């Protein structure tokens, strides 16, 4: 039995992980700490509210007194740290928020966990830090995919803040022996993703008959990972990962932004009753984002070799499932708009 503190558990990936873990490990205690910014939604977890092993706490990871209280009162042995400001466009407009949450907030958690473990013996203690492939910067078409030893070269305030938090997490392992692990994953997609991100934005705009904005010429490439596969990867890291290590998690689904949008349009034309069909008529090219990285790609051979994990969901399967979810959950996303 584990006793987990999950930060940011009402956000996109956090929500999917919490729901997955409660199903897979009903005997584990799971405490969610989420400040409920615009991207956090307590309603995502309402089905779990009757679960005696689930607890939701609204609060900030930067509130040291609260974090200390939860660690002690809940006898936490595992921190799964999702909480972060994560939207690149917002980081360009409001970088200070990203520094405060992603770097200072992570430091608060690390220091609280370090002092907590110094005061008591905890079996299977682990601090798992969920990060991004964006810390590695941008690739050309011919460069090999990111590995765990790729030098960091962040391009945006968001990726720089995540790089800083990654370095802090590793420093706490090397300096204090804190049992930490970092995962760097590629772009996640799936249910419960906030509408500012590309895939839900495109789905929702099509349903509303609005334009589909594509940065630049749409040739930027991303590796896409179905969020359910990321949850099983995180599970493998928690159960079998080695403290001090980093594991890259990728979906083996590199695709140009414009090609992805066209795939979504084709699915929406088939699955939904929409104002404009074919929906690709709504595609509009807009001015490129400052510092827009050209390509991300993950080499996930380490987690496959060391922990036996591979993604199970094809892009075609995951995208269809995701598009259908947004078509069926109009009430969910309309409330957020």
N, C-alpha and C positions, 0 to 999 in steps of 0.2 A: 504494500500500500504506500502510495506517495501522497504528499501533501503539497500541492502546487499553488504558488501565487502567480497568476497570469496578468501581466500589466497590458493595458490596451485591449482587453478581452472583448470589448463591445465594438471594436473596429472591424475592418473587413477580414483580414487574415485571422485576427484574434478570435472573432466570432466563429469562424469555421473550425478553428482548432478546438475551442472550448466545447462546441457541440460534438465534434468528433471524439474528443477525449472522454466526455461524459458517457457517450454510448459505448466506447471501447473498454473503459475502465470504471465501471459504476461504483467500485469500492474505494476509489481514490477521492480525497478531499480536494476541491477545486475552488479557490478564492480568486475572483476577478476584481482587479483594481483598475478603474477607468474614470478619468475626469469628465468624460462626456463632452468633448469639444464637438464642433459641427460634424465631425466624421465618426463620432461614437454614438451608438444607438442602443439604448438598453432594451428596446423592443425586440432586438435581434435574439435576445436570450430569454424571452419571456416564457418559453416552453420549459425552461429548466428551473423556474422559480419554486416549484414544489419539490424539487430534489433536495433531500436532507444533506447531501454531500456537496451541494453547490451554494456559494455565497457571493453576492455582488456588493461591492463597496464603491461608492462614488468618491473619488479623491485623486489627488495629484501625486505622481511619482516623486515630485520635488518636495513633498511634505514629509520630512524626515521622521517627525514624531508619529505620524500615521503609519509609515512603513515599518518603523520599529515595533509599534503596537501589533500590527498584523503578523509580523514574523514570529513574535513571541506567543501571542494568544492563539495562533493557528498552528504552531509548531511546524512551520514551513521547512521543507527540505529542498524544494526545487522552485527556482524562479524562472519563468518563461517570459522574456521581456520583448513584447511586441510594441509597447507604447512609443509612438513617434509621430512627429509631423512629417508627412510623406509626399506632399505634392510639389513637384519642382517649380511649377508656375508660381505658387504661393510663396515659395522660398525666395524667389527673385524679388517679390514685392515686400515680404516681411521676414528678412533673414534672422532677425533677433529672436523671434519665436522658436525657430528651428534650433538655434544654438542653445537656448534655455531648456527646451524639452529634450532634445536628442543628446546633447553633451552633458549639461549640468544635471538633468534628470537621471541620466544613466549613472553618473558619478554618485549621486545620492543613493541610488539602489545598491551600487557596488559597496559603498562604504557601510551602509546599514547591514548588508549581508555579511560583510567581513567581520564586523564587530559582533554580530549575532552568533556567527560560527565560533568566534574566539571564546564566547562565554558558555558554550554548551557543545556536547558531542552530537552530531547529526549524521545519521547513516545516509548514504547515497546523495549527499549534498551536491547541487548543481545550479549554476547560473548560466542559462542559455540565452544568448543575445541574438535576436533575429535582425539581420541586416540585409543589404542589397548588393546586387552586382554593379550598381552605379558608382560605387567607391573606386572601381578600377578605371573609370574614365571611358574613352571612346576607342573603338577598333575600326580599322579600315576593312575593306572587303576581303583582303588577303591575309590579314593577321589571324593567328590562331586564337581560339576561344580562351576566356579567362580561366586560369587555374588558381588554386589557393596561394600560390607563390607569385602571382602577377603583382607588380608594384602598384601601389595606390596612386591614382591621378584624378581625383574628383573635379568635376567641371562646374557644378552648381552649388549654391549655398546648402541645398538639401544633402547632396552627396558628400559635401565636405563635412557637414555635421555628423553624418553617419560614419564617415571615415574616422573622425575624431572619437566617436563613441566606441568604435571597434578597437582602436588603439588603447583606449582606457581599459576595456575589458581584458585585453591580452596583457596589459601591464599589471593588472591585479592578479593575474595568474602567475606571472614571472616574479613579481615583487613580493606578493603576500601568500602565494600558494592557493589562492582562491580557485575552486574548481569551476572554471569558466569554459564555455565553448561558444564559438561564433558560427552562425550560418549566413551565407551570402546567397540569396536566391534571385532568380530572374523575375521578369514581370509576371505577377500573379493575375489571374482572372477567375471569375466565377460568381456565385451568389453573394449578395450583401455588400457588393462593392459600391462605394459612394459615387454618385453620378458625375463627379468632376473628372474621373479617370476615363481613358479612351473608349474601352469597350462598352461600359454602361452609358456613357455620353452618346455614343453613336446609336445604340439601341433606343434610348429614350428620345433623342431628336427625331429619329425616323418615326416613332410612334406619334410624335407631335407635329410631324410635317415640317420640322425646322432644318436649317442648313447643317451640313456635316463638315465642320472645319478641319482641314488637314494642314499641318505645318509644312511650310516650304513646298517641296515638290513631292512629298510623300514617300521618298525613297529610303528614309531612315529605317533601320532594321532592329527588331527586338526579338529576344528569345522568350516565348510565352510558356508559363507553367500553370497548369490547372490547380486551383487552390487546394482541392482535395488531395492531390499528389504531394503538395508542400506539407500538408498535415501529416501524411504518412512518413515523409522524410524527417520531419521534426520528431515524430515518435521514434524513429530509428535512432536518431541522435540522442534523445533522452535515455533510451534503453541501452544502447550499445556504444554511444560516442565516448571518445577519450578526452578527459579534461586537458585544456591547453591547445586543442586542435581547432582547425577551421574546416568547415565542409561547404563546398559550393553545391547548390541545388538548382538544376536547370531542367527545362522541359523538352529539350531537343526539338524545339519548334521555332526556328528562325524564320521571320517573315517581314516583308516590307510593310510599313504602315498603310500604304494605299491598297496593297493586296489584302491586308486584313480587313480594312473597311469594306472592300468589295465583297469579301466572303460574308461579312455580317449583313450587307445589303441583300445578298442572294437568299440568306436564311430568313431575313425579315419579310422579304417578298413572299416567301413560301408559308411562313408560320403565322403571320399577323395580318390583321385587317388594318391597313395603314392609309393615310391620306394621299400619299403620292407613291405610285407603283409603276415602273421600277424605282426603288428608292435611291439608286445611285445617281439619279438626277439632282439630288440634294448636295452632292459633294462640292465643296468650295475650298479652294486653296487660300490660305492666309499667310501673313508674314511669319517667317520662321522664328522660333523661340531663341533668345540670346543664349549662346553657348550650347546649342542643341547637339548632344552626342550623336554621332552617325550610326554606330552599331554596338549592340551588346550581344555577347554570346558566352554561354557557360559550358565549361568542360566539367561534367559531373562524374568523371571516372573514379575519383577518390571515394565518394560516398557509396558508389556501386561496389567497388572492390573491398573497402574496409567494413561497410555496414550492410551490404547486400540490398541496397535500395535502388530502384529505377522507377521513372514515371510510368504510369499505366494508362493515362488518358491521352488519346490522340487529339490534335488540335481540332479536327473535324467533329469528333464526339463531344469534347469539352465545350466548344463554341456553340454547338446546337443546344446543349443542355443549358448554357448560360443565357443565350438569346431567349429560349423558352421561359426561363425563370423571370426575366425582366418583362416579357409579354404578360405573364401570369400575375405579376406582383405590382401592378400599377398603383395600388393603394400605398405600397411601401415607398416607392420612389417619389410619388406625387407629394407625400408629406415632407420629404426632404427638400423638394424644390421650393 
